[in-house]
């Protein structure tokens, strides 16, 4: 991921939470909003509810790795925030992948019929 692709500013996060839409899945929650750019900006979050720092970092790594497989199929021009739920603990990458792709399909950001498995 390039630096420009990462959401960092508090204003951006606030805007997405207030004006964007969200969809919940078993292991993640996805907030999304159009950004008017030609590329997507993204953030991966895991709160302390997920667990200690080891578990939170693993949750973020799982989401980042699965995003790497999905990113080519996602429509451009969106800000995306993936938030880990505490149910993500102990899950394998393919389960998280299924959860992320289902959330993206529900939001119509990727094609419904494609299989997005690693």
N, CA, C and O atoms as CSV, one atom per row, in Angstrom:
chain,resi,resn,atom,element,x,y,z
A,1,UNK,N,N,0.830,-1.177,0.000
A,1,UNK,CA,C,0.000,0.000,0.000
A,1,UNK,C,C,0.877,1.243,0.000
A,1,UNK,O,O,1.864,1.331,0.730
A,2,UNK,N,N,0.499,2.186,-0.824
A,2,UNK,CA,C,1.223,3.439,-0.872
A,2,UNK,C,C,0.739,4.364,0.238
A,2,UNK,O,O,-0.353,4.180,0.776
A,3,UNK,N,N,1.554,5.358,0.577
A,3,UNK,CA,C,1.191,6.293,1.635
A,3,UNK,C,C,-0.117,7.023,1.348
A,3,UNK,O,O,-0.912,7.258,2.258
A,4,UNK,N,N,-0.340,7.382,0.084
A,4,UNK,CA,C,-1.554,8.123,-0.265
A,4,UNK,C,C,-2.806,7.261,-0.113
A,4,UNK,O,O,-3.914,7.791,-0.024
A,5,UNK,N,N,-2.643,5.952,-0.082
A,5,UNK,CA,C,-3.776,5.038,0.007
A,5,UNK,C,C,-4.269,4.817,1.434
A,5,UNK,O,O,-5.270,4.129,1.637
A,6,UNK,N,N,-3.589,5.387,2.420
A,6,UNK,CA,C,-3.917,5.126,3.812
A,6,UNK,C,C,-4.626,6.333,4.419
A,6,UNK,O,O,-4.172,7.469,4.284
A,7,UNK,N,N,-5.735,6.071,5.083
A,7,UNK,CA,C,-6.461,7.136,5.783
A,7,UNK,C,C,-5.731,7.462,7.078
A,7,UNK,O,O,-5.393,6.560,7.844
A,8,UNK,N,N,-5.485,8.746,7.326
A,8,UNK,CA,C,-4.766,9.141,8.531
A,8,UNK,C,C,-5.431,10.272,9.303
A,8,UNK,O,O,-5.382,10.287,10.533
A,9,UNK,N,N,-6.053,11.220,8.603
A,9,UNK,CA,C,-6.556,12.438,9.241
A,9,UNK,C,C,-7.860,12.192,9.994
A,9,UNK,O,O,-8.735,11.461,9.531
A,10,UNK,N,N,-7.967,12.809,11.149
A,10,UNK,CA,C,-9.160,12.673,11.971
A,10,UNK,C,C,-10.404,13.161,11.235
A,10,UNK,O,O,-11.484,12.587,11.378
A,11,UNK,N,N,-10.247,14.222,10.450
A,11,UNK,CA,C,-11.381,14.763,9.679
A,11,UNK,C,C,-11.941,13.722,8.712
A,11,UNK,O,O,-13.155,13.609,8.542
A,12,UNK,N,N,-11.046,12.965,8.083
A,12,UNK,CA,C,-11.483,11.928,7.141
A,12,UNK,C,C,-12.278,10.846,7.865
A,12,UNK,O,O,-13.337,10.427,7.399
A,13,UNK,N,N,-11.759,10.397,9.011
A,13,UNK,CA,C,-12.457,9.369,9.780
A,13,UNK,C,C,-13.830,9.877,10.232
A,13,UNK,O,O,-14.832,9.172,10.104
A,14,UNK,N,N,-13.868,11.090,10.757
A,14,UNK,CA,C,-15.133,11.667,11.230
A,14,UNK,C,C,-16.146,11.762,10.094
A,14,UNK,O,O,-17.323,11.452,10.277
A,15,UNK,N,N,-15.690,12.186,8.932
A,15,UNK,CA,C,-16.564,12.311,7.774
A,15,UNK,C,C,-17.142,10.959,7.363
A,15,UNK,O,O,-18.326,10.855,7.043
A,16,UNK,N,N,-16.306,9.935,7.373
A,16,UNK,CA,C,-16.774,8.602,6.974
A,16,UNK,C,C,-17.778,8.063,7.985
A,16,UNK,O,O,-18.795,7.482,7.605
A,17,UNK,N,N,-17.494,8.256,9.279
A,17,UNK,CA,C,-18.415,7.772,10.312
A,17,UNK,C,C,-19.748,8.512,10.259
A,17,UNK,O,O,-20.797,7.898,10.460
A,18,UNK,N,N,-19.730,9.824,9.993
A,18,UNK,CA,C,-20.955,10.622,10.010
A,18,UNK,C,C,-21.749,10.509,8.714
A,18,UNK,O,O,-22.964,10.314,8.751
A,19,UNK,N,N,-21.082,10.628,7.571
A,19,UNK,CA,C,-21.789,10.706,6.290
A,19,UNK,C,C,-21.740,9.415,5.486
A,19,UNK,O,O,-22.499,9.251,4.530
A,20,UNK,N,N,-20.854,8.496,5.865
A,20,UNK,CA,C,-20.722,7.257,5.120
A,20,UNK,C,C,-21.749,6.223,5.531
A,20,UNK,O,O,-22.629,6.489,6.349
A,21,UNK,N,N,-21.627,5.057,4.959
A,21,UNK,CA,C,-22.515,3.940,5.265
A,21,UNK,C,C,-21.691,2.831,5.898
A,21,UNK,O,O,-20.465,2.814,5.786
A,22,UNK,N,N,-22.369,1.911,6.561
A,22,UNK,CA,C,-21.652,0.796,7.183
A,22,UNK,C,C,-22.390,-0.509,6.936
A,22,UNK,O,O,-23.598,-0.535,6.703
A,23,UNK,N,N,-21.638,-1.568,6.992
A,23,UNK,CA,C,-22.198,-2.909,6.856
A,23,UNK,C,C,-21.447,-3.818,7.823
A,23,UNK,O,O,-20.220,-3.761,7.908
A,24,UNK,N,N,-22.169,-4.639,8.538
A,24,UNK,CA,C,-21.548,-5.545,9.498
A,24,UNK,C,C,-21.498,-6.951,8.958
A,24,UNK,O,O,-22.429,-7.405,8.292
A,25,UNK,N,N,-20.439,-7.625,9.237
A,25,UNK,CA,C,-20.276,-9.035,8.904
A,25,UNK,C,C,-19.862,-9.769,10.176
A,25,UNK,O,O,-19.751,-9.161,11.240
A,26,UNK,N,N,-19.639,-11.041,10.067
A,26,UNK,CA,C,-19.344,-11.853,11.243
A,26,UNK,C,C,-18.060,-11.428,11.962
A,26,UNK,O,O,-18.026,-11.372,13.191
A,27,UNK,N,N,-17.012,-11.132,11.201
A,27,UNK,CA,C,-15.724,-10.819,11.808
A,27,UNK,C,C,-15.286,-9.377,11.635
A,27,UNK,O,O,-14.327,-8.943,12.274
A,28,UNK,N,N,-15.965,-8.631,10.788
A,28,UNK,CA,C,-15.560,-7.240,10.536
A,28,UNK,C,C,-16.779,-6.333,10.396
A,28,UNK,O,O,-17.900,-6.796,10.185
A,29,UNK,N,N,-16.529,-5.030,10.519
A,29,UNK,CA,C,-17.509,-4.000,10.175
A,29,UNK,C,C,-16.827,-3.122,9.135
A,29,UNK,O,O,-15.666,-2.747,9.294
A,30,UNK,N,N,-17.544,-2.800,8.085
A,30,UNK,CA,C,-16.995,-1.979,7.007
A,30,UNK,C,C,-17.740,-0.655,6.937
A,30,UNK,O,O,-18.958,-0.629,6.762
A,31,UNK,N,N,-17.000,0.454,7.076
A,31,UNK,CA,C,-17.537,1.789,6.827
A,31,UNK,C,C,-16.988,2.235,5.482
A,31,UNK,O,O,-15.813,2.019,5.189
A,32,UNK,N,N,-17.837,2.861,4.654
A,32,UNK,CA,C,-17.369,3.295,3.336
A,32,UNK,C,C,-18.078,4.573,2.908
A,32,UNK,O,O,-19.200,4.858,3.329
A,33,UNK,N,N,-17.394,5.330,2.063
A,33,UNK,CA,C,-17.924,6.598,1.564
A,33,UNK,C,C,-17.165,6.968,0.298
A,33,UNK,O,O,-15.966,6.711,0.193
A,34,UNK,N,N,-17.852,7.565,-0.653
A,34,UNK,CA,C,-17.176,8.060,-1.863
A,34,UNK,C,C,-16.199,9.147,-1.483
A,34,UNK,O,O,-16.485,9.963,-0.607
A,35,UNK,N,N,-15.019,9.169,-2.148
A,35,UNK,CA,C,-14.025,10.186,-1.793
A,35,UNK,C,C,-13.714,11.155,-2.930
A,35,UNK,O,O,-12.972,12.114,-2.719
A,36,UNK,N,N,-14.252,10.941,-4.115
A,36,UNK,CA,C,-14.022,11.865,-5.225
A,36,UNK,C,C,-12.636,11.776,-5.828
A,36,UNK,O,O,-12.255,12.632,-6.626
A,37,UNK,N,N,-11.878,10.765,-5.465
A,37,UNK,CA,C,-10.534,10.561,-6.002
A,37,UNK,C,C,-10.562,9.385,-6.972
A,37,UNK,O,O,-11.569,8.687,-7.086
A,38,UNK,N,N,-9.462,9.177,-7.661
A,38,UNK,CA,C,-9.399,8.072,-8.621
A,38,UNK,C,C,-8.879,6.790,-7.981
A,38,UNK,O,O,-8.683,5.789,-8.670
A,39,UNK,N,N,-8.655,6.812,-6.672
A,39,UNK,CA,C,-8.140,5.637,-5.969
A,39,UNK,C,C,-8.846,5.499,-4.620
A,39,UNK,O,O,-9.499,6.428,-4.145
A,40,UNK,N,N,-8.700,4.332,-4.023
A,40,UNK,CA,C,-9.295,4.081,-2.714
A,40,UNK,C,C,-8.311,4.443,-1.613
A,40,UNK,O,O,-7.100,4.273,-1.755
A,41,UNK,N,N,-8.856,4.947,-0.513
A,41,UNK,CA,C,-8.063,5.137,0.694
A,41,UNK,C,C,-8.622,4.184,1.734
A,41,UNK,O,O,-9.826,3.934,1.767
A,42,UNK,N,N,-7.751,3.651,2.584
A,42,UNK,CA,C,-8.160,2.552,3.446
A,42,UNK,C,C,-7.563,2.663,4.833
A,42,UNK,O,O,-6.504,3.263,5.021
A,43,UNK,N,N,-8.253,2.078,5.809
A,43,UNK,CA,C,-7.745,1.987,7.177
A,43,UNK,C,C,-8.211,0.655,7.771
A,43,UNK,O,O,-9.294,0.164,7.456
A,44,UNK,N,N,-7.380,0.091,8.624
A,44,UNK,CA,C,-7.691,-1.158,9.317
A,44,UNK,C,C,-7.602,-0.894,10.812
A,44,UNK,O,O,-6.558,-0.471,11.309
A,45,UNK,N,N,-8.692,-1.141,11.532
A,45,UNK,CA,C,-8.733,-0.832,12.954
A,45,UNK,C,C,-9.104,-2.061,13.765
A,45,UNK,O,O,-9.849,-2.929,13.311
A,46,UNK,N,N,-8.563,-2.114,14.984
A,46,UNK,CA,C,-8.932,-3.142,15.948
A,46,UNK,C,C,-8.901,-2.484,17.323
A,46,UNK,O,O,-7.844,-2.054,17.784
A,47,UNK,N,N,-10.050,-2.407,17.974
A,47,UNK,CA,C,-10.121,-1.739,19.273
A,47,UNK,C,C,-9.633,-2.677,20.374
A,47,UNK,O,O,-9.337,-3.846,20.128
A,48,UNK,N,N,-9.558,-2.151,21.573
A,48,UNK,CA,C,-9.105,-2.962,22.702
A,48,UNK,C,C,-10.103,-4.059,23.049
A,48,UNK,O,O,-9.772,-4.980,23.796
A,49,UNK,N,N,-11.313,-3.974,22.519
A,49,UNK,CA,C,-12.290,-5.036,22.733
A,49,UNK,C,C,-11.846,-6.330,22.053
A,49,UNK,O,O,-12.245,-7.421,22.460
A,50,UNK,N,N,-11.013,-6.199,21.010
A,50,UNK,CA,C,-10.526,-7.373,20.282
A,50,UNK,C,C,-9.572,-8.182,21.164
A,50,UNK,O,O,-9.536,-9.410,21.076
A,51,UNK,N,N,-8.808,-7.506,22.004
A,51,UNK,CA,C,-7.890,-8.215,22.890
A,51,UNK,C,C,-6.635,-7.408,23.132
A,51,UNK,O,O,-6.611,-6.188,22.965
A,52,UNK,N,N,-5.588,-8.121,23.530
A,52,UNK,CA,C,-4.322,-7.435,23.801
A,52,UNK,C,C,-3.645,-7.046,22.484
A,52,UNK,O,O,-4.171,-7.308,21.402
A,53,UNK,N,N,-2.484,-6.422,22.591
A,53,UNK,CA,C,-1.820,-5.876,21.397
A,53,UNK,C,C,-1.484,-6.965,20.381
A,53,UNK,O,O,-1.536,-6.717,19.177
A,54,UNK,N,N,-1.144,-8.153,20.842
A,54,UNK,CA,C,-0.828,-9.251,19.932
A,54,UNK,C,C,-2.053,-9.622,19.104
A,54,UNK,O,O,-1.958,-9.801,17.890
A,55,UNK,N,N,-3.195,-9.735,19.759
A,55,UNK,CA,C,-4.429,-10.105,19.059
A,55,UNK,C,C,-4.898,-8.988,18.122
A,55,UNK,O,O,-5.378,-9.257,17.021
A,56,UNK,N,N,-4.757,-7.738,18.564
A,56,UNK,CA,C,-5.163,-6.617,17.700
A,56,UNK,C,C,-4.284,-6.540,16.458
A,56,UNK,O,O,-4.787,-6.337,15.353
A,57,UNK,N,N,-2.978,-6.700,16.630
A,57,UNK,CA,C,-2.070,-6.662,15.483
A,57,UNK,C,C,-2.335,-7.816,14.533
A,57,UNK,O,O,-2.283,-7.633,13.317
A,58,UNK,N,N,-2.619,-9.004,15.060
A,58,UNK,CA,C,-2.934,-10.144,14.206
A,58,UNK,C,C,-4.219,-9.892,13.414
A,58,UNK,O,O,-4.307,-10.233,12.235
A,59,UNK,N,N,-5.208,-9.293,14.071
A,59,UNK,CA,C,-6.470,-8.979,13.392
A,59,UNK,C,C,-6.220,-8.001,12.244
A,59,UNK,O,O,-6.753,-8.181,11.149
A,60,UNK,N,N,-5.421,-6.979,12.486
A,60,UNK,CA,C,-5.109,-6.014,11.421
A,60,UNK,C,C,-4.322,-6.677,10.297
A,60,UNK,O,O,-4.577,-6.415,9.121
A,61,UNK,N,N,-3.373,-7.529,10.648
A,61,UNK,CA,C,-2.595,-8.232,9.614
A,61,UNK,C,C,-3.493,-9.120,8.762
A,61,UNK,O,O,-3.340,-9.165,7.541
A,62,UNK,N,N,-4.426,-9.824,9.391
A,62,UNK,CA,C,-5.357,-10.669,8.636
A,62,UNK,C,C,-6.175,-9.836,7.650
A,62,UNK,O,O,-6.341,-10.219,6.492
A,63,UNK,N,N,-6.679,-8.705,8.113
A,63,UNK,CA,C,-7.496,-7.858,7.235
A,63,UNK,C,C,-6.652,-7.279,6.101
A,63,UNK,O,O,-7.104,-7.235,4.957
A,64,UNK,N,N,-5.428,-6.833,6.408
A,64,UNK,CA,C,-4.552,-6.275,5.367
A,64,UNK,C,C,-4.202,-7.322,4.315
A,64,UNK,O,O,-4.217,-7.040,3.117
A,65,UNK,N,N,-3.889,-8.524,4.771
A,65,UNK,CA,C,-3.519,-9.595,3.837
A,65,UNK,C,C,-4.693,-9.936,2.921
A,65,UNK,O,O,-4.505,-10.114,1.718
A,66,UNK,N,N,-5.886,-10.029,3.472
A,66,UNK,CA,C,-7.045,-10.355,2.649
A,66,UNK,C,C,-7.437,-9.203,1.744
A,66,UNK,O,O,-7.947,-9.434,0.647
A,67,UNK,N,N,-7.214,-7.980,2.170
A,67,UNK,CA,C,-7.461,-6.831,1.299
A,67,UNK,C,C,-6.546,-6.880,0.081
A,67,UNK,O,O,-6.941,-6.496,-1.020
A,68,UNK,N,N,-5.331,-7.350,0.288
A,68,UNK,CA,C,-4.369,-7.464,-0.818
A,68,UNK,C,C,-4.931,-8.341,-1.940
A,68,UNK,O,O,-4.706,-8.061,-3.117
A,69,UNK,N,N,-5.653,-9.388,-1.584
A,69,UNK,CA,C,-6.257,-10.268,-2.593
A,69,UNK,C,C,-7.487,-9.631,-3.239
A,69,UNK,O,O,-7.790,-9.905,-4.400
A,70,UNK,N,N,-8.187,-8.792,-2.499
A,70,UNK,CA,C,-9.448,-8.227,-2.979
A,70,UNK,C,C,-9.301,-6.893,-3.697
A,70,UNK,O,O,-10.188,-6.514,-4.463
A,71,UNK,N,N,-8.216,-6.175,-3.474
A,71,UNK,CA,C,-8.120,-4.769,-3.891
A,71,UNK,C,C,-8.273,-4.542,-5.391
A,71,UNK,O,O,-8.782,-3.498,-5.798
A,72,UNK,N,N,-7.849,-5.484,-6.219
A,72,UNK,CA,C,-7.951,-5.289,-7.666
A,72,UNK,C,C,-9.395,-5.327,-8.164
A,72,UNK,O,O,-9.696,-4.792,-9.231
A,73,UNK,N,N,-10.288,-5.957,-7.400
A,73,UNK,CA,C,-11.683,-6.092,-7.803
A,73,UNK,C,C,-12.593,-5.026,-7.207
A,73,UNK,O,O,-13.763,-4.939,-7.577
A,74,UNK,N,N,-12.071,-4.209,-6.284
A,74,UNK,CA,C,-12.878,-3.195,-5.617
A,74,UNK,C,C,-12.970,-1.952,-6.496
A,74,UNK,O,O,-11.975,-1.519,-7.076
A,75,UNK,N,N,-14.161,-1.386,-6.589
A,75,UNK,CA,C,-14.359,-0.152,-7.357
A,75,UNK,C,C,-13.510,0.967,-6.773
A,75,UNK,O,O,-13.309,1.034,-5.560
A,76,UNK,N,N,-13.013,1.845,-7.636
A,76,UNK,CA,C,-12.168,2.957,-7.210
A,76,UNK,C,C,-13.006,4.147,-6.761
A,76,UNK,O,O,-14.171,4.289,-7.134
A,77,UNK,N,N,-12.376,5.006,-5.941
A,77,UNK,CA,C,-13.015,6.242,-5.531
A,77,UNK,C,C,-13.743,6.169,-4.206
A,77,UNK,O,O,-14.705,6.907,-3.991
A,78,UNK,N,N,-13.302,5.292,-3.308
A,78,UNK,CA,C,-13.961,5.132,-2.018
A,78,UNK,C,C,-12.952,5.205,-0.885
A,78,UNK,O,O,-11.783,4.857,-1.046
A,79,UNK,N,N,-13.433,5.668,0.268
A,79,UNK,CA,C,-12.697,5.555,1.520
A,79,UNK,C,C,-13.292,4.365,2.254
A,79,UNK,O,O,-14.509,4.277,2.413
A,80,UNK,N,N,-12.445,3.454,2.702
A,80,UNK,CA,C,-12.901,2.233,3.364
A,80,UNK,C,C,-12.245,2.119,4.735
A,80,UNK,O,O,-11.039,2.326,4.874
A,81,UNK,N,N,-13.036,1.793,5.733
A,81,UNK,CA,C,-12.500,1.509,7.067
A,81,UNK,C,C,-12.977,0.115,7.453
A,81,UNK,O,O,-14.177,-0.127,7.586
A,82,UNK,N,N,-12.035,-0.788,7.628
A,82,UNK,CA,C,-12.333,-2.140,8.098
A,82,UNK,C,C,-12.053,-2.179,9.591
A,82,UNK,O,O,-10.940,-1.881,10.024
A,83,UNK,N,N,-13.056,-2.546,10.381
A,83,UNK,CA,C,-12.902,-2.623,11.828
A,83,UNK,C,C,-13.098,-4.072,12.257
A,83,UNK,O,O,-14.107,-4.697,11.932
A,84,UNK,N,N,-12.124,-4.595,12.990
A,84,UNK,CA,C,-12.188,-5.977,13.453
A,84,UNK,C,C,-13.164,-6.101,14.618
A,84,UNK,O,O,-13.197,-5.245,15.502
A,85,UNK,N,N,-13.950,-7.160,14.615
A,85,UNK,CA,C,-14.798,-7.487,15.756
A,85,UNK,C,C,-14.037,-8.468,16.637
A,85,UNK,O,O,-13.075,-9.091,16.189
A,86,UNK,N,N,-14.463,-8.605,17.885
A,86,UNK,CA,C,-13.740,-9.521,18.766
A,86,UNK,C,C,-13.922,-10.987,18.360
A,86,UNK,O,O,-13.199,-11.850,18.859
A,87,UNK,N,N,-14.855,-11.281,17.481
A,87,UNK,CA,C,-15.047,-12.644,16.988
A,87,UNK,C,C,-13.933,-13.064,16.023
A,87,UNK,O,O,-13.852,-14.235,15.650
A,88,UNK,N,N,-13.080,-12.127,15.618
A,88,UNK,CA,C,-12.002,-12.427,14.671
A,88,UNK,C,C,-10.886,-13.242,15.327
A,88,UNK,O,O,-10.095,-13.885,14.638
A,89,UNK,N,N,-10.825,-13.211,16.661
A,89,UNK,CA,C,-9.765,-13.925,17.373
A,89,UNK,C,C,-9.810,-15.423,17.086
A,89,UNK,O,O,-10.860,-16.059,17.178
A,90,UNK,N,N,-8.653,-15.967,16.737
A,90,UNK,CA,C,-8.537,-17.395,16.483
A,90,UNK,C,C,-9.041,-17.837,15.122
A,90,UNK,O,O,-9.096,-19.037,14.857
A,91,UNK,N,N,-9.403,-16.925,14.264
A,91,UNK,CA,C,-9.920,-17.275,12.940
A,91,UNK,C,C,-8.787,-17.391,11.929
A,91,UNK,O,O,-7.737,-16.765,12.067
A,92,UNK,N,N,-9.025,-18.195,10.929
A,92,UNK,CA,C,-8.053,-18.373,9.849
A,92,UNK,C,C,-8.283,-17.312,8.775
A,92,UNK,O,O,-9.330,-16.667,8.725
A,93,UNK,N,N,-7.284,-17.152,7.927
A,93,UNK,CA,C,-7.319,-16.119,6.889
A,93,UNK,C,C,-8.487,-16.318,5.927
A,93,UNK,O,O,-9.094,-15.337,5.497
A,94,UNK,N,N,-8.816,-17.562,5.578
A,94,UNK,CA,C,-9.891,-17.782,4.619
A,94,UNK,C,C,-11.263,-17.411,5.193
A,94,UNK,O,O,-12.151,-16.993,4.450
A,95,UNK,N,N,-11.441,-17.561,6.504
A,95,UNK,CA,C,-12.704,-17.155,7.126
A,95,UNK,C,C,-12.850,-15.631,7.101
A,95,UNK,O,O,-13.931,-15.106,6.835
A,96,UNK,N,N,-11.744,-14.927,7.384
A,96,UNK,CA,C,-11.757,-13.472,7.358
A,96,UNK,C,C,-11.948,-12.986,5.917
A,96,UNK,O,O,-12.646,-11.999,5.682
A,97,UNK,N,N,-11.335,-13.672,4.964
A,97,UNK,CA,C,-11.480,-13.322,3.546
A,97,UNK,C,C,-12.948,-13.411,3.142
A,97,UNK,O,O,-13.469,-12.520,2.470
A,98,UNK,N,N,-13.604,-14.477,3.549
A,98,UNK,CA,C,-15.016,-14.664,3.206
A,98,UNK,C,C,-15.866,-13.544,3.810
A,98,UNK,O,O,-16.774,-13.028,3.159
A,99,UNK,N,N,-15.570,-13.177,5.041
A,99,UNK,CA,C,-16.306,-12.119,5.714
A,99,UNK,C,C,-16.097,-10.767,5.023
A,99,UNK,O,O,-17.049,-10.011,4.829
A,100,UNK,N,N,-14.847,-10.469,4.655
A,100,UNK,CA,C,-14.550,-9.201,3.974
A,100,UNK,C,C,-15.192,-9.156,2.595
A,100,UNK,O,O,-15.770,-8.136,2.220
A,101,UNK,N,N,-15.100,-10.238,1.837
A,101,UNK,CA,C,-15.684,-10.228,0.493
A,101,UNK,C,C,-17.204,-10.166,0.558
A,101,UNK,O,O,-17.827,-9.546,-0.304
A,102,UNK,N,N,-17.817,-10.796,1.563
A,102,UNK,CA,C,-19.276,-10.697,1.716
A,102,UNK,C,C,-19.696,-9.265,2.018
A,102,UNK,O,O,-20.688,-8.777,1.476
A,103,UNK,N,N,-18.942,-8.591,2.885
A,103,UNK,CA,C,-19.260,-7.197,3.207
A,103,UNK,C,C,-19.135,-6.329,1.963
A,103,UNK,O,O,-19.984,-5.472,1.718
A,104,UNK,N,N,-18.087,-6.543,1.178
A,104,UNK,CA,C,-17.895,-5.751,-0.046
A,104,UNK,C,C,-18.963,-6.061,-1.082
A,104,UNK,O,O,-19.367,-5.174,-1.835
A,105,UNK,N,N,-19.430,-7.309,-1.135
A,105,UNK,CA,C,-20.502,-7.667,-2.061
A,105,UNK,C,C,-21.812,-7.012,-1.660
A,105,UNK,O,O,-22.566,-6.545,-2.514
A,106,UNK,N,N,-22.086,-6.978,-0.352
A,106,UNK,CA,C,-23.318,-6.346,0.134
A,106,UNK,C,C,-23.335,-4.854,-0.197
A,106,UNK,O,O,-24.394,-4.282,-0.453
A,107,UNK,N,N,-22.170,-4.236,-0.190
A,107,UNK,CA,C,-22.080,-2.805,-0.492
A,107,UNK,C,C,-21.996,-2.556,-1.996
A,107,UNK,O,O,-21.991,-1.408,-2.442
A,108,UNK,N,N,-21.932,-3.626,-2.768
A,108,UNK,CA,C,-21.828,-3.561,-4.232
A,108,UNK,C,C,-20.530,-2.883,-4.691
A,108,UNK,O,O,-20.486,-2.270,-5.757
A,109,UNK,N,N,-19.481,-3.002,-3.876
A,109,UNK,CA,C,-18.177,-2.463,-4.254
A,109,UNK,C,C,-17.361,-3.466,-5.069
A,109,UNK,O,O,-16.389,-3.089,-5.722
A,110,UNK,N,N,-17.755,-4.745,-5.032
A,110,UNK,CA,C,-17.139,-5.751,-5.906
A,110,UNK,C,C,-18.244,-6.579,-6.540
A,110,UNK,O,O,-19.388,-6.564,-6.085
A,111,UNK,N,N,-17.891,-7.296,-7.588
A,111,UNK,CA,C,-18.835,-8.105,-8.344
A,111,UNK,C,C,-19.404,-9.222,-7.471
A,111,UNK,O,O,-18.662,-9.881,-6.743
A,112,UNK,N,N,-20.695,-9.433,-7.540
A,112,UNK,CA,C,-21.389,-10.434,-6.729
A,112,UNK,C,C,-20.956,-11.862,-7.054
A,112,UNK,O,O,-20.916,-12.711,-6.164
A,113,UNK,N,N,-20.633,-12.133,-8.312
A,113,UNK,CA,C,-20.431,-13.513,-8.756
A,113,UNK,C,C,-18.997,-14.007,-8.656
A,113,UNK,O,O,-18.755,-15.209,-8.763
A,114,UNK,N,N,-18.054,-13.119,-8.456
A,114,UNK,CA,C,-16.656,-13.540,-8.414
A,114,UNK,C,C,-16.349,-14.260,-7.116
A,114,UNK,O,O,-16.911,-13.946,-6.066
A,115,UNK,N,N,-15.446,-15.234,-7.201
A,115,UNK,CA,C,-14.958,-15.930,-6.018
A,115,UNK,C,C,-13.636,-15.268,-5.611
A,115,UNK,O,O,-12.694,-15.233,-6.402
A,116,UNK,N,N,-13.562,-14.749,-4.395
A,116,UNK,CA,C,-12.385,-13.981,-3.964
A,116,UNK,C,C,-11.588,-14.739,-2.919
A,116,UNK,O,O,-11.232,-14.187,-1.878
A,117,UNK,N,N,-11.318,-15.966,-3.189
A,117,UNK,CA,C,-10.525,-16.762,-2.253
A,117,UNK,C,C,-9.072,-16.690,-2.632
A,117,UNK,O,O,-8.727,-16.508,-3.800
A,118,UNK,N,N,-8.209,-16.836,-1.627
A,118,UNK,CA,C,-6.766,-16.814,-1.912
A,118,UNK,C,C,-6.369,-18.129,-2.364
A,118,UNK,O,O,-5.196,-18.352,-2.663
